[in-house]
Amino acid sequence: MSKSLIQFIIEEQRHVQNASGDFTGLLSDVVSACKQIAHDVNKGALIGVLGSAGSENVQGETQKKLDIITNEVFIKANEWSGHLAAMASEEMEDIYPIPAKYPKGKYLITFDPLDGSSNIDVNISVGTIFSILRCPEGVTNPTAADFMQPGTKQVCAGYALYGPNTMMVITTGHGVNGFTLDRDVGDFFLTHPNMQIPADTNEFAINMSNQRYWEKPVQRYVEECVKGKDGGREKNFNMRWVASMVAEVHRILTRGGIFMYPFDTKDPAKAGKLRLMYEANPMSFIVEQAGGVSSTGRERIMDLQPQGLHQRVPVILGSKNEVERAVSYHKGA
Ligand code: FBP
């Protein structure tokens, strides 16, 4: 039997100076949250959790019942054990300070409890995304301002993918490793060590229905992919769009590809669709650690100075050579 996720992390932490076990404890809580979410997602209609909750989240999106349930599960699994000082979620307007009845810890966590909401009721893969930061030294009652740390400050990032099988993929800055849930044993085991994104690909992913709103560089890049060899590219391309970022990124980690949710003029007030703190930053950390590139088209996402908990950014990530080509078009190449 290969190593369990927690054994893998404990052994990795042995190389970390002054490791206190706090981080391992926190990750263990995150893993148990994802196991519970995997159970609920897997049971679906059997436990009446499909469908809309009839309420809206801070993004103005209609919440699914599972958006609310998974948010609650994640909070309950992580608030009690003394590793966190506060949390921030896609489903909550402001941060969630650890209740006074529980001890506080030295970490902050941001999370998207259920990514790919539009796919929940149609049984297509969805996921949970998380990013762990350090709480600034001496801060015991953190505010949203204490979360405003660039992606380069992340201690750990990961996602759980609830698909044909349930997986967790994690980086702590020492490469990317994937673990599969053995439901009989009830634990995640190392199945995808040292995941690497091929530098080249002929697979692109973008929501084509937004084409008329894209900027020129993206119009040009996608048009060339669609035309392939008939349009001057050295190869033909295939297209994919799952509408679950977790599933797209996992496909890219597994076989390469480029994923784009660029800026578009559909709603110029929004810099993009995806959120920096709990979608773009954690996925960028994972992609870069697997040898890929992640950009807004103009800047490295992980260098961005966050301005708000629910800030949106353009995202172009994946296989190095294709992302760099798309970025070069933004720079006028
Ligand atoms: P949430 O489901 O967490 O709101 O995430 C946004 C998301 O569903 C991404 O997972 C996905 O890549 C994108 O939106 C799909 O957007 P669209 O519906 O425009 O294709």
Residues whose N, C-alpha, C, O or C-beta is under 5 A from the ligand:
A	BS01	FBP	D112 L114 D115 G116 S117 S118 N207 A243 S244 M245 V246
